[in-house]
Amino acid sequence: MIIIKNNNELNYMRKSGRIVAETLLLIEEKIKPGITTAELDRIAEEFIIKQGAKPSFKGLYGFPSSLCISINEQVVHGIPGAYKLTEGDIVSVDCGAVFEGFHGDAARTFSVGNVSQEAQKLIEVTKDCFFEGVKFAHIGNRLTDISHAIQTYVEHSGFSVVRDFVGHGIGRNLHEDPEVPNFGMPGRGPKLREGMVLAIEPMVNVGDCKVLTLSDGWTVVTKDRKLSAHYENTVAILPDGPEILTLIK
């Protein structure tokens, strides 16, 4: 069931979304060669708590950390640890925060120092395809109008969209209906209505779309071990158009 949010609930989600956005900006400042992913996780958790919120991910389904940090060929759900960032890495950071019972969720892929042209293009395409999709996040459109726009942009850029993991509705629960795929034919799925809130999150691979989960039970990697990037925002469907709750203007 898709849960529609009222204005009061949306205001709480604006707050949780802003906390997530500010956390990701802080992490972007801290990313440099030599810092461990565990240290980035500690910084994020402390900041989220200081804002009067709680990390959404920690303990969810047993996940051990406040951030998902995925390096290079890792797609999503990487567990922070002793790994030290290295010049040329790309780092996908997924962050969630819950404030007064409402969640915000966003992800960015950052470069560590100088990266390859291919890696830089991947980061840019993954971000840009999100905004191509959001152009269709208007009342009366169908959910897969967003999906189709994302897939079309990615594939025209020479990359592939991950199919095994998708976006989702969000609100009092981090994961709510509907699922928001990043691929598919347009004109399908539920009609977009005022008060729907979606976490739209393209995951884009340089190579094939196939992925697999490592033995830790969490970390998802590209099957061909080529690079992957992730970009996500929490988006409210409103009469004046989509409002991105996890982006600071």
Summary of the structure (lengths in Angstrom):
residues: 249
radius of gyration: 16.8
end to end distance: 31.6
largest distance: 48.2
contacts: 908
relative contact order: 0.19
helix: 29%
strand: 29%
